[in-house]
Amino acid sequence: MITKTQLINTLDNLPENISIDQIIDHLIFIEKIQKGMDDSKNGRINSKDEAKKKLNKWLK
């Protein structure tokens, strides 16, 4: 989850002329990065072999 402080900092660093869609896309991207970092920190990761198996299911 993105904090209010992170949200404000992110918005402050965006260009002045930006669409709402671009802002939403950027915030979703930041949130996904944060979730990935939290998952990694808490050991919710996949080995390379596990990742390959999961990808093969999606790619078939």
Secondary structure, 3 states (H helix, E strand, C coil): CCCHHHHHHHHHHCCCCCCHHHHHHHHHHHHHHHHHHHHHHCCCCCCHHHHHHHHHHHHC
